[in-house]
Amino acid sequence: RTILDETADGTPELADALEFSGPDHLTIQARPLALKRALTNLVGNALKYGDAARVTLHQRAKELVQIDIDDNGPGIATEEMEAVFEPFRRLETSRNRETGGSGLGLSIARNIIRAHGGDIMLQNLPARGLRASVTLPV
């Protein structure tokens, strides 16, 4: 919620494109600043390339938390799903060079999440959009 609130404060014109659903409180062992950076990168990408960031937090199992970040963008070709995590990798068809960025955001986010014992996976949504799913141990 803090990440979404700070994003809305920084870009008030995008506030309506931000949503959160999930419990009021879930505790995990983590480095908070690193985790915030990873999730901020994912929310920023969802807004920049998908015009929305719908964040859902839920506990998948007793020992696992999942954070889904959905957008409304065009998605990513299946064969590019892993490649986008490579440093400096940008997709020409879905990433406009005029929007800036160096192609490091997803690589940094995945490294941080994996350092916490979790992972990030991407999947195209059935109708339109992309989901970035973050799983973290409790």
MDTraj code that builds the backbone (N, CA, C; nanometers):
import mdtraj as md
import numpy as np

residues = "ARG THR ILE LEU ASP GLU THR ALA ASP GLY THR PRO GLU LEU ALA ASP ALA LEU GLU PHE SER GLY PRO ASP HIS LEU THR ILE GLN ALA ARG PRO LEU ALA LEU LYS ARG ALA LEU THR ASN LEU VAL GLY ASN ALA LEU LYS TYR GLY ASP ALA ALA ARG VAL THR LEU HIS GLN ARG ALA LYS GLU LEU VAL GLN ILE ASP ILE ASP ASP ASN GLY PRO GLY ILE ALA THR GLU GLU MET GLU ALA VAL PHE GLU PRO PHE ARG ARG LEU GLU THR SER ARG ASN ARG GLU THR GLY GLY SER GLY LEU GLY LEU SER ILE ALA ARG ASN ILE ILE ARG ALA HIS GLY GLY ASP ILE MET LEU GLN ASN LEU PRO ALA ARG GLY LEU ARG ALA SER VAL THR LEU PRO VAL".split()
xyz = np.array([
    [0.0818, -0.1190, 0.0000],
    [0.0000, 0.0000, 0.0000],
    [0.0857, 0.1247, 0.0000],
    [0.1963, 0.1199, 0.0722],
    [0.2849, 0.2362, 0.0776],
    [0.3387, 0.2693, -0.0608],
    [0.3787, 0.1679, -0.1340],
    [0.4327, 0.1898, -0.2691],
    [0.3263, 0.2528, -0.3585],
    [0.2049, 0.2033, -0.3520],
    [0.0970, 0.2598, -0.4331],
    [0.0640, 0.4020, -0.3891],
    [0.0632, 0.4271, -0.2580],
    [0.0368, 0.5623, -0.2080],
    [0.1447, 0.6596, -0.2543],
    [0.2709, 0.6181, -0.2464],
    [0.3800, 0.7054, -0.2903],
    [0.3758, 0.7281, -0.4411],
    [0.3381, 0.6261, -0.5154],
    [0.3246, 0.6409, -0.6603],
    [0.2135, 0.7394, -0.6929],
    [0.1004, 0.7277, -0.6238],
    [-0.0118, 0.8193, -0.6460],
    [0.0261, 0.9621, -0.6072],
    [0.1031, 0.9786, -0.5000],
    [0.1468, 1.1122, -0.4587],
    [0.2384, 1.1747, -0.5638],
    [0.3267, 1.0924, -0.6227],
    [0.4219, 1.1423, -0.7222],
    [0.3604, 1.1672, -0.8586],
    [0.2574, 1.0927, -0.8913],
    [0.1887, 1.1076, -1.0204],
    [0.0381, 1.1027, -0.9965],
    [-0.0192, 1.2109, -0.9440],
    [-0.1617, 1.2092, -0.9087],
    [-0.2546, 1.1794, -1.0260],
    [-0.2105, 1.2090, -1.1477],
    [-0.2949, 1.1811, -1.2642],
    [-0.3121, 1.0309, -1.2881],
    [-0.2274, 0.9489, -1.2257],
    [-0.2355, 0.8030, -1.2410],
    [-0.3006, 0.7349, -1.1209],
    [-0.3434, 0.8118, -1.0224],
    [-0.3972, 0.7543, -0.8985],
    [-0.5135, 0.6590, -0.9238],
    [-0.5988, 0.6902, -1.0211],
    [-0.7133, 0.6036, -1.0494],
    [-0.6732, 0.4708, -1.1140],
    [-0.5512, 0.4611, -1.1627],
    [-0.5031, 0.3386, -1.2270],
    [-0.4367, 0.2439, -1.1264],
    [-0.4361, 0.2819, -0.9986],
    [-0.3726, 0.2021, -0.8938],
    [-0.4780, 0.1374, -0.8058],
    [-0.4629, 0.0079, -0.7799],
    [-0.5562, -0.0656, -0.6935],
    [-0.4791, -0.1604, -0.6041],
    [-0.5305, -0.1826, -0.4843],
    [-0.4745, -0.2818, -0.3935],
    [-0.5863, -0.3665, -0.3371],
    [-0.5631, -0.4968, -0.3301],
    [-0.6532, -0.5847, -0.2563],
    [-0.5685, -0.6866, -0.1816],
    [-0.6127, -0.7156, -0.0615],
    [-0.5401, -0.8102, 0.0211],
    [-0.5599, -0.7788, 0.1674],
    [-0.4972, -0.8576, 0.2519],
    [-0.5116, -0.8364, 0.3960],
    [-0.4444, -0.7060, 0.4400],
    [-0.4896, -0.6555, 0.5540],
    [-0.4312, -0.5334, 0.6087],
    [-0.2879, -0.5555, 0.6561],
    [-0.2568, -0.6792, 0.6931],
    [-0.1255, -0.7053, 0.7523],
    [-0.0797, -0.8480, 0.7213],
    [0.0425, -0.8599, 0.6714],
    [0.1073, -0.9894, 0.6504],
    [0.2546, -0.9699, 0.6824],
    [0.3112, -1.0518, 0.7667],
    [0.4499, -1.0339, 0.8090],
    [0.5407, -1.1355, 0.7400],
    [0.6533, -1.0858, 0.6877],
    [0.7572, -1.1724, 0.6325],
    [0.8921, -1.1215, 0.6818],
    [0.9924, -1.2071, 0.6745],
    [1.1296, -1.1681, 0.7051],
    [1.1914, -1.1142, 0.5773],
    [1.2311, -0.9866, 0.5770],
    [1.2846, -0.9273, 0.4539],
    [1.3666, -0.8035, 0.4856],
    [1.4482, -0.7651, 0.3890],
    [1.5159, -0.6359, 0.3946],
    [1.4184, -0.5351, 0.3334],
    [1.3555, -0.4515, 0.4146],
    [1.2449, -0.3698, 0.3663],
    [1.2803, -0.2747, 0.2523],
    [1.3945, -0.2102, 0.2558],
    [1.4288, -0.1171, 0.1483],
    [1.4539, -0.1890, 0.0171],
    [1.5190, -0.3029, 0.0233],
    [1.5431, -0.3807, -0.0988],
    [1.4111, -0.4310, -0.1565],
    [1.3263, -0.4838, -0.0713],
    [1.1969, -0.5344, -0.1173],
    [1.1123, -0.4208, -0.1748],
    [1.1169, -0.3057, -0.1114],
    [1.0425, -0.1899, -0.1633],
    [1.0929, -0.1517, -0.3022],
    [1.2249, -0.1561, -0.3222],
    [1.2804, -0.1229, -0.4536],
    [1.2301, -0.2190, -0.5604],
    [1.2326, -0.3484, -0.5291],
    [1.1871, -0.4489, -0.6262],
    [1.0409, -0.4267, -0.6631],
    [0.9558, -0.4074, -0.5630],
    [0.8128, -0.3908, -0.5896],
    [0.7838, -0.2567, -0.6568],
    [0.8605, -0.1535, -0.6223],
    [0.8455, -0.0242, -0.6890],
    [0.8790, -0.0363, -0.8374],
    [0.9833, -0.1126, -0.8709],
    [1.0177, -0.1358, -1.0124],
    [0.9024, -0.2034, -1.0854],
    [0.8422, -0.3025, -1.0228],
    [0.7332, -0.3766, -1.0870],
    [0.6083, -0.2900, -1.1041],
    [0.5734, -0.2131, -1.0020],
    [0.4582, -0.1231, -1.0120],
    [0.4850, -0.0159, -1.1176],
    [0.6066, 0.0380, -1.1184],
    [0.6425, 0.1386, -1.2186],
    [0.6327, 0.0852, -1.3603],
    [0.6797, -0.0370, -1.3823],
    [0.6685, -0.0984, -1.5151],
    [0.5225, -0.1186, -1.5545],
    [0.4413, -0.1637, -1.4598],
    [0.2992, -0.1861, -1.4900],
    [0.2328, -0.0553, -1.5336],
    [0.2644, 0.0521, -1.4664],
    [0.2065, 0.1813, -1.5036],
    [0.2620, 0.2332, -1.6352],
    [0.3938, 0.2235, -1.6497],
    [0.4590, 0.2798, -1.7681],
    [0.4200, 0.2077, -1.8965],
    [0.4143, 0.0754, -1.8906],
    [0.3909, -0.0023, -2.0114],
    [0.2522, -0.0645, -2.0201],
    [0.1767, -0.0590, -1.9096],
    [0.0456, -0.1218, -1.9089],
    [-0.0663, -0.0338, -1.8578],
    [-0.0363, 0.0927, -1.8295],
    [-0.1372, 0.1932, -1.7921],
    [-0.2153, 0.1628, -1.6643],
    [-0.1732, 0.0669, -1.5837],
    [-0.2423, 0.0358, -1.4584],
    [-0.1522, -0.0524, -1.3729],
    [-0.1777, -0.0510, -1.2432],
    [-0.1100, -0.1433, -1.1517],
    [-0.2125, -0.1881, -1.0487],
    [-0.2606, -0.3115, -1.0661],
    [-0.3543, -0.3717, -0.9724],
    [-0.2766, -0.4736, -0.8905],
    [-0.2577, -0.4439, -0.7635],
    [-0.1747, -0.5263, -0.6762],
    [-0.2642, -0.6091, -0.5851],
    [-0.2392, -0.7390, -0.5842],
    [-0.3122, -0.8309, -0.4977],
    [-0.2115, -0.9050, -0.4105],
    [-0.2337, -0.9002, -0.2812],
    [-0.1478, -0.9675, -0.1839],
    [-0.2270, -1.0800, -0.1204],
    [-0.1709, -1.2001, -0.1197],
    [-0.2379, -1.3111, -0.0530],
    [-0.1369, -1.4140, -0.0071],
    [-0.1764, -1.4893, 0.0934],
    [-0.0929, -1.5973, 0.1443],
    [-0.1353, -1.7247, 0.0736],
    [-0.0444, -1.7786, -0.0091],
    [-0.0763, -1.8975, -0.0901],
    [-0.0730, -2.0249, -0.0095],
    [0.0163, -2.0294, 0.0837],
    [0.0292, -2.1458, 0.1712],
    [0.0788, -2.0923, 0.3047],
    [0.0879, -2.1790, 0.4012],
    [0.1318, -2.1360, 0.5339],
    [0.2681, -2.0673, 0.5292],
    [0.3519, -2.1108, 0.4364],
    [0.4888, -2.0603, 0.4304],
    [0.5185, -1.9738, 0.3075],
    [0.4159, -1.9303, 0.2346],
    [0.4386, -1.8585, 0.1099],
    [0.3394, -1.7430, 0.0905],
    [0.3946, -1.6263, 0.0580],
    [0.3139, -1.5083, 0.0267],
    [0.3280, -1.4804, -0.1222],
    [0.2194, -1.4392, -0.1859],
    [0.2235, -1.4047, -0.3278],
    [0.1714, -1.2634, -0.3473],
    [0.2414, -1.1882, -0.4309],
    [0.2011, -1.0538, -0.4692],
    [0.1876, -1.0541, -0.6208],
    [0.0668, -1.0283, -0.6694],
    [0.0423, -1.0205, -0.8136],
    [0.0258, -0.8745, -0.8522],
    [0.0951, -0.8338, -0.9576],
    [0.0838, -0.6986, -1.0106],
    [0.0372, -0.7117, -1.1550],
    [-0.0871, -0.6720, -1.1785],
    [-0.1488, -0.6834, -1.3109],
    [-0.1550, -0.5474, -1.3788],
    [-0.1393, -0.5473, -1.5106],
    [-0.1532, -0.4228, -1.5871],
    [-0.2506, -0.4437, -1.7029],
    [-0.2671, -0.3404, -1.7845],
    [-0.3586, -0.3459, -1.8989],
    [-0.2853, -0.3402, -2.0322],
    [-0.1570, -0.3655, -2.0318],
    [-0.0762, -0.3517, -2.1525],
    [-0.0942, -0.4650, -2.2511],
    [-0.0075, -0.4658, -2.3536],
    [-0.0181, -0.5665, -2.4592],
    [0.0367, -0.7034, -2.4196],
    [0.1028, -0.7126, -2.3045],
    [0.1654, -0.8387, -2.2658],
    [0.3012, -0.8548, -2.3319],
    [0.3578, -0.9718, -2.3173],
    [0.4910, -1.0021, -2.3701],
    [0.4835, -1.1351, -2.4438],
    [0.5511, -1.1441, -2.5553],
    [0.5566, -1.2706, -2.6297],
    [0.6118, -1.3802, -2.5386],
    [0.5533, -1.4969, -2.5453],
    [0.5907, -1.6084, -2.4581],
    [0.7407, -1.6369, -2.4628],
    [0.7983, -1.6304, -2.5815],
    [0.9419, -1.6607, -2.5938],
    [1.0315, -1.5538, -2.5321],
    [0.9751, -1.4398, -2.4959],
    [1.0524, -1.3314, -2.4338],
    [1.0362, -1.3247, -2.2818],
    [0.9524, -1.4092, -2.2243],
    [0.9204, -1.4006, -2.0811],
    [1.0437, -1.4071, -1.9909],
    [1.1382, -1.4914, -2.0206],
    [1.2598, -1.4996, -1.9392],
    [1.3642, -1.3977, -1.9827],
    [1.3689, -1.3688, -2.1106],
    [1.4704, -1.2779, -2.1638],
    [1.4591, -1.1376, -2.1051],
    [1.3375, -1.0937, -2.0695],
    [1.3207, -0.9580, -2.0166],
    [1.3889, -0.9394, -1.8816],
    [1.4271, -1.0472, -1.8161],
    [1.4977, -1.0381, -1.6885],
    [1.6485, -1.0216, -1.7059],
    [1.6972, -1.0318, -1.8288],
    [1.8398, -1.0112, -1.8552],
    [1.8717, -0.8626, -1.8427],
    [1.9877, -0.8292, -1.7834],
    [2.0244, -0.6881, -1.7717],
    [2.0310, -0.6199, -1.9084],
    [1.9825, -0.4973, -1.9131],
    [1.9820, -0.4108, -2.0317],
    [1.8904, -0.4606, -2.1426],
    [1.8054, -0.5566, -2.1152],
    [1.7146, -0.6115, -2.2155],
    [1.5879, -0.5268, -2.2216],
    [1.5547, -0.4805, -2.3400],
    [1.4321, -0.4052, -2.3635],
    [1.3626, -0.4661, -2.4836],
    [1.2321, -0.4725, -2.4788],
    [1.1570, -0.5281, -2.5908],
    [1.1136, -0.4159, -2.6829],
    [1.1552, -0.4241, -2.8071],
    [1.1226, -0.3188, -2.9041],
    [0.9725, -0.3037, -2.9238],
    [0.8992, -0.4148, -2.9284],
    [0.7563, -0.4065, -2.9595],
    [0.6729, -0.3554, -2.8434],
    [0.7179, -0.3763, -2.7194],
    [0.6356, -0.3338, -2.6065],
    [0.7025, -0.2287, -2.5205],
    [0.8235, -0.1926, -2.5509],
    [0.8958, -0.0944, -2.4722],
    [0.9433, 0.0175, -2.5643],
    [0.8843, 0.1327, -2.5518],
    [0.9172, 0.2482, -2.6339],
    [1.0417, 0.3162, -2.5778],
    [1.1450, 0.3348, -2.6578],
    [1.2687, 0.3966, -2.6108],
    [1.2479, 0.5396, -2.5625],
    [1.1454, 0.6060, -2.6101],
    [1.1180, 0.7422, -2.5655],
    [1.0746, 0.7472, -2.4200],
    [1.0319, 0.6354, -2.3654],
    [0.9874, 0.6333, -2.2265],
    [1.1044, 0.6243, -2.1300],
    [1.2247, 0.6079, -2.1795],
    [1.3416, 0.6011, -2.0932],
    [1.3625, 0.4629, -2.0375],
    [1.4527, 0.4538, -1.9413],
    [1.4819, 0.3251, -1.8803],
    [1.6016, 0.2600, -1.9458],
    [1.6699, 0.1787, -1.8670],
    [1.7914, 0.1156, -1.9162],
    [1.7769, -0.0347, -1.9342],
    [1.6613, -0.0892, -1.8991],
    [1.6436, -0.2333, -1.9092],
    [1.6995, -0.3072, -1.7899],
    [1.7143, -0.2382, -1.6766],
    [1.7679, -0.3020, -1.5565],
    [1.6617, -0.3324, -1.4511],
    [1.5455, -0.2698, -1.4600],
    [1.4443, -0.2806, -1.3551],
    [1.4027, -0.4229, -1.3214],
    [1.3697, -0.5025, -1.4209],
    [1.3270, -0.6399, -1.3945],
    [1.4422, -0.7268, -1.3447],
    [1.5614, -0.7034, -1.3971],
    [1.6780, -0.7787, -1.3519],
    [1.7058, -0.7503, -1.2044],
    [1.7022, -0.6239, -1.1674],
    [1.7245, -0.5852, -1.0274],
    [1.6148, -0.6435, -0.9390],
    [1.4902, -0.6302, -0.9823],
    [1.3783, -0.6815, -0.9032],
    [1.3919, -0.8315, -0.8794],
    [1.4239, -0.9066, -0.9843],
    [1.4362, -1.0518, -0.9680],
    [1.5534, -1.0872, -0.8762],
    [1.6640, -1.0188, -0.8895],
    [1.7783, -1.0459, -0.8019],
    [1.7425, -1.0221, -0.6553],
    [1.6716, -0.9141, -0.6281],
    [1.6311, -0.8837, -0.4903],
    [1.5358, -0.9904, -0.4382],
    [1.4361, -1.0244, -0.5171],
    [1.3366, -1.1236, -0.4734],
    [1.4033, -1.2596, -0.4524],
    [1.4914, -1.2991, -0.5409],
    [1.5609, -1.4275, -0.5243],
    [1.6537, -1.4259, -0.4029],
    [1.7135, -1.3118, -0.3727],
    [1.7977, -1.3012, -0.2533],
    [1.7152, -1.3206, -0.1258],
    [1.5849, -1.2986, -0.1352],
    [1.4942, -1.3203, -0.0226],
    [1.4357, -1.4620, -0.0223],
    [1.4796, -1.5461, -0.1153],
    [1.4303, -1.6838, -0.1213],
    [1.3031, -1.6986, -0.2029],
    [1.2669, -1.5955, -0.2793],
    [1.1464, -1.5996, -0.3601],
    [1.1779, -1.5984, -0.5084],
    [1.0788, -1.5607, -0.5883],
    [1.0990, -1.5520, -0.7331],
    [0.9927, -1.4618, -0.7942],
    [1.0169, -1.4219, -0.9188],
    [0.9212, -1.3457, -0.9986],
    [0.8956, -1.4240, -1.1267],
    [0.7696, -1.4360, -1.1599],
    [0.7295, -1.4989, -1.2853],
    [0.6366, -1.4028, -1.3578],
    [0.6408, -1.4057, -1.4902],
    [0.5514, -1.3240, -1.5713],
    [0.4563, -1.4140, -1.6477],
    [0.3336, -1.3658, -1.6673],
    [0.2395, -1.4384, -1.7522],
    [0.1415, -1.3390, -1.8120],
    [0.1039, -1.3658, -1.9351],
    [0.0025, -1.2845, -2.0009],
    [-0.1332, -1.3203, -1.9440],
    [-0.2155, -1.2181, -1.9244],
    [-0.3514, -1.2406, -1.8762],
    [-0.4400, -1.2820, -1.9930],
    [-0.5491, -1.3528, -1.9673],
    [-0.6314, -1.4057, -2.0760],
    [-0.6850, -1.3005, -2.1740],
    [-0.7367, -1.1915, -2.1237],
    [-0.7948, -1.0910, -2.2136],
    [-0.6882, -0.9953, -2.2649],
    [-0.6213, -0.9281, -2.1755],
    [-0.5183, -0.8303, -2.2105],
    [-0.4422, -0.7976, -2.0841],
    [-0.3140, -0.7754, -2.0962],
    [-0.2339, -0.7362, -1.9814],
    [-0.1315, -0.8408, -1.9436],
    [-0.0496, -0.8016, -1.8484],
    [0.0584, -0.8871, -1.7991],
    [0.0475, -0.8955, -1.6487],
    [0.0801, -1.0122, -1.5937],
    [0.0866, -1.0308, -1.4491],
    [0.2300, -1.0626, -1.4105],
    [0.2814, -0.9863, -1.3157],
    [0.4085, -1.0179, -1.2521],
    [0.3726, -1.0772, -1.1157],
    [0.4073, -1.2033, -1.0944],
    [0.3788, -1.2711, -0.9692],
    [0.5065, -1.2870, -0.8891],
    [0.5041, -1.2306, -0.7706],
    [0.6173, -1.2394, -0.6779],
    [0.5788, -1.3358, -0.5682],
    [0.6630, -1.4349, -0.5444],
    [0.6397, -1.5251, -0.4305],
    [0.7560, -1.5071, -0.3332],
    [0.7207, -1.5055, -0.2061],
    [0.8201, -1.4871, -0.1005],
    [0.7878, -1.5812, 0.0146],
    [0.8927, -1.6369, 0.0772],
    [0.8675, -1.7199, 0.1942],
    [0.8272, -1.6334, 0.3142],
    [0.7450, -1.6916, 0.4006],
    [0.7016, -1.6206, 0.5210],
    [0.8099, -1.6323, 0.6260],
])
top = md.Topology()
chain = top.add_chain()
for i, resn in enumerate(residues, 1):
    res = top.add_residue(resn, chain, resSeq=i)
    for name in ("N", "CA", "C"):
        top.add_atom(name, md.element.get_by_symbol(name[0]), res)
traj = md.Trajectory(xyz[None], top)
